[in-house]
Amino acid sequence: MLNNSNTTKEKSCGTIVYHKKNDKYEFLLLHYPEGHWDFPKGHIETGETEIETALRELSYDRAYEKVTFKNAKEILKKAFEFLTR
């Protein structure tokens, strides 16, 4: 268990982009310069809604002009990230 004084709370929003090709699903994952792979997502800017954040982040990462949201829902997730070297 981590000490709560070392806990930072952040909220980010993103998209899981997929399409079906030849009866198989393909997903968009981004390979970031730091070396990790992840779905397009980012932190909410002042005055933005969750959907606006997700769309902005998707447009930064890929030139998507039209997307359709299916089954949009909030997923509560805890992620633990540790700075190592």
C-alpha positions as CSV (number, residue, x, y, z in Angstrom):
1,M,0.0,0.0,0.0
2,L,1.3,3.4,-0.9
3,N,1.4,6.3,1.5
4,N,-1.5,8.6,0.6
5,S,0.7,11.7,0.9
6,N,2.5,10.5,-2.2
7,T,-0.7,10.0,-4.2
8,T,-1.6,12.3,-7.1
9,K,-5.1,12.3,-8.5
10,E,-5.5,12.9,-12.2
11,K,-8.4,12.5,-14.6
12,S,-7.8,11.7,-18.3
13,C,-10.2,10.9,-21.1
14,G,-9.6,9.0,-24.3
15,T,-10.9,6.7,-26.9
16,I,-10.6,3.1,-27.9
17,V,-10.7,3.2,-31.7
18,Y,-11.4,0.0,-33.5
19,H,-12.7,-1.4,-36.8
20,K,-13.6,-4.8,-38.0
21,K,-11.6,-6.2,-40.9
22,N,-12.0,-9.8,-42.2
23,D,-14.0,-10.8,-39.1
24,K,-11.2,-9.6,-36.8
25,Y,-11.1,-6.4,-34.7
26,E,-8.1,-4.0,-35.1
27,F,-7.4,-1.4,-32.4
28,L,-5.5,1.9,-32.6
29,L,-2.6,2.0,-30.2
30,L,-0.1,4.7,-30.2
31,H,3.7,4.2,-29.6
32,Y,4.9,7.1,-27.5
33,P,8.4,8.5,-27.6
34,E,8.9,7.3,-24.0
35,G,8.6,3.8,-25.4
36,H,5.1,2.7,-24.1
37,W,2.0,1.9,-26.1
38,D,-1.4,3.3,-25.1
39,F,-4.8,4.3,-26.4
40,P,-5.2,8.0,-27.4
41,K,-6.0,9.9,-24.2
42,G,-5.1,13.0,-22.2
43,H,-6.0,15.3,-19.4
44,I,-9.1,17.5,-19.3
45,E,-8.4,21.2,-19.9
46,T,-10.4,23.9,-18.0
47,G,-14.0,24.1,-19.3
48,E,-13.8,20.9,-21.4
49,T,-16.2,18.0,-21.1
50,E,-15.0,14.4,-21.1
51,I,-16.1,13.9,-24.7
52,E,-14.4,17.1,-25.8
53,T,-11.2,16.0,-24.2
54,A,-11.4,12.6,-25.9
55,L,-12.0,14.1,-29.3
56,R,-9.2,16.7,-28.9
57,E,-6.7,14.0,-27.9
58,L,-7.8,11.8,-30.8
59,S,-7.3,14.7,-33.2
60,Y,-3.8,15.4,-31.8
61,D,-2.7,11.9,-32.2
62,R,-4.4,11.1,-35.5
63,A,-6.2,13.1,-38.1
64,Y,-9.6,11.8,-37.4
65,E,-12.4,14.2,-38.4
66,K,-15.4,12.0,-37.9
67,V,-15.9,9.3,-35.2
68,T,-18.9,7.6,-33.8
69,F,-19.2,7.0,-30.1
70,K,-20.6,3.6,-29.2
71,N,-21.6,2.6,-25.7
72,A,-19.8,5.6,-24.2
73,K,-19.5,5.0,-20.4
74,E,-17.3,6.0,-17.6
75,I,-14.8,3.3,-16.5
76,L,-13.2,3.8,-13.1
77,K,-9.6,2.7,-13.2
78,K,-6.7,2.9,-10.9
79,A,-3.3,3.0,-12.5
80,F,-0.1,2.9,-10.5
81,E,3.0,4.3,-12.2
82,F,6.4,4.2,-10.7
83,L,9.3,6.4,-11.7
84,T,12.3,4.0,-12.1
85,R,15.8,4.1,-13.4
